[in-house]
Amino acid sequence: MASRVALKVGGKGKNSGKGGRGGEGKSRTECLKEWTDWSLHKAKVIAHYGFIPLIIVIGMNSDPKPQLYQLLSPV
Amino acid sequence: MAGFPPPGATILGDAAAGKKIDEVGKKKVDYFNLPCPIPFEELQREAISIVPNLHMLSLKPELFEGMRFDFTKGLNPKFSLSHSVFMGPMELPSQGAETLKIPTAHYEFGANFIDPKLMLIGRVLTDGRLTARVKCDLTDDLSLKANAQLSNEPNMSHGMVNFDYKGKDYRTQLQLGDGSLFGASYIQSITPHLSMGGEVFWAGQHLKSGVGYAARYENDKMVATGQVASTGMVAMSYVQKVSEKVSLATDFMYNYLSRDVTASVGYDYILRQARLRGKLDSNGCASAFLEERLNMGLNFVLSAEIDHKKSDYKFGFGLTVG
């Protein structure tokens, strides 16, 4: 009992794994919330770094296909 | 209108301000999204100047302070890159009567891919802030629009997704945003000239919800709109196309909860080589915005805003290439 209380008090990460024995429903929603937070965060990072390169890749592959030097030269 | 969630004004503002009827017999409503990125809009505006459907833009040009230089390089009819440099004071929101300005300079790189079915626009600043807009036509009637502002600072990123469905003489829109923001709107054209609509929104984070109604009457020469929202906003606007080159507009905004009133009068001169827009406000603010075409693809921009009440004078100039 004492060990379970101690584990629940410390850290979100430890809670999802060990708290399952006592309250199954509570830990599942917490797990789900944690997963959605993590995936939203990863999606945000991917969108942040990958959106402009995605546009460039789609643009360079559309026809008429532009040349690579045209990306950099100011003409 | 401080303290009220922006989505209410945005959704209804788009709904009311953007309807255009094609022909007299056929009832069809066109939905025009106001916060559209500038390059795409400029294309349309210069090519087709028939219907005064961009009336709100007469009263709200993009005024700026400082120097602005924009260079757009097209690699393709569909794909283009843009480089933009801005140097000037940026205003910070301040509680007191004085305005706080901090001189900033930034470079913004952007890429646009514009296709009839898919439009992708991305802009990234030197401090890492990304502005992304996506518009995709999933089917003939259903289209998806998303826009996001992502930044490296935590909790400063926002995103919003809209689903638009276009029916024979109506349009509906569903809007989902981060921070549990939910909005829906519906516009129906009642006669070939009159259309009415309503919207409902719910902002989870601010625990606010609201309902609004809008109506728009237009014919070849004028456009009149009115909207009411439960956030306390009452807005009416009227635009008259006086001649091929001149449009006059007037706008009235009243908040019955905070007792805030603003009325403004504006003009829009679309000349062969230049476009001049000016506005005079009841808050003691006069502004003007000039875009002059110096040469093919070279535009010179001048912006001025004089606020007598706050003694805030803003002047800006810029050059747009491509």
Interface residues (C-beta under 8 A of the other chain):
Chain A: K44 A47 H48 F51 I52 L54 I55 I56 I58 G59 M60 S62 D63 P64 P66 Q70 L71 P74 V75
Chain B: F71 K73 L75 N76 K78 F79 L81 F109 A111 N112 F113 D115 L120 I121 G122 V124 G128 L130 A132 A148 L150 N152 S157
